[in-house]
Amino acid sequence: DIQMTQSPSTLSASVGDRITITCRASQSIYSWLAWYQQKPGKAPNLLIYKASTLESGVPSRFSGSGSGTEFTLTISSLQPDDFATYYCQQYNNYFPLTFGGGTKVEIK
Amino acid sequence: QVQLQESGPGLVKPSQTLSLICTVSGGSISSGLYYWSWIRQPAGKGLEYIGRMFTSGGTTYNPSLKSRVTISGDASKNQISLNLSSVTAADTAVYYCARGIPGTRSCYFDSWGQGAPVTVSS
């Protein structure tokens, strides 16, 4: 299986901050990576796919980059609605696809 | 816009079979464009992929659950079902159905149901 490691596991930040979350794969996944946002009690919501393509309707303050084994999700100016948990997911391998352990973004 | 809705018992006894249904609206599970999948999340923990179904009816499962999982579809009702046998407390989780967008060999998920909480307890 491909292991996905996210860091940090928790991030404390303020409204307006620029934040970056890192996701590392145990082997190359090229650009086959997605990012999701999940709020308490809700299903995950797709933000980015193919490492850097913004899903329709997602604010442009979200961006993704990287390829191979290292990827980042950046929020350029944190908004109150952005405090949530973020997950990366690789979809390179036939099976099984795997998720990172999550990064909780909390209010500083 | 496609919508997915999970339904099923919220409480299952140990050793029994967990059965859930995902009803899809706003799109056909027979369209041939998507993978229809199940993912679960224990309380306070991360996401675990269970498996997926193709339009043709073919399925692939997470090897860690493969011996206990069956995913199937009913095109006439536009529903996907999940059966997980011989459950234990470790299977307690919120179960999501999701629509998968094909990538090179697998998929990512652009639409999710609201989730069905399932507790395994006697």
Interface residues (C-beta under 8 A of the other chain):
Chain A: Y30 W32 A34 Y36 K42 A43 P44 N45 L46 Y49 K50 E55 Y87 Q89 Y91 N92 N93 Y94 F95 P96 L97 T98 F99 G100 G101 G102
Chain B: G46 L47 E48 Y49 T60 N62 P63 S64 Y96 A98 I101 G103 T104 R105 S106 C107 Y108 F109 D110 W112 G113 Q114 G115
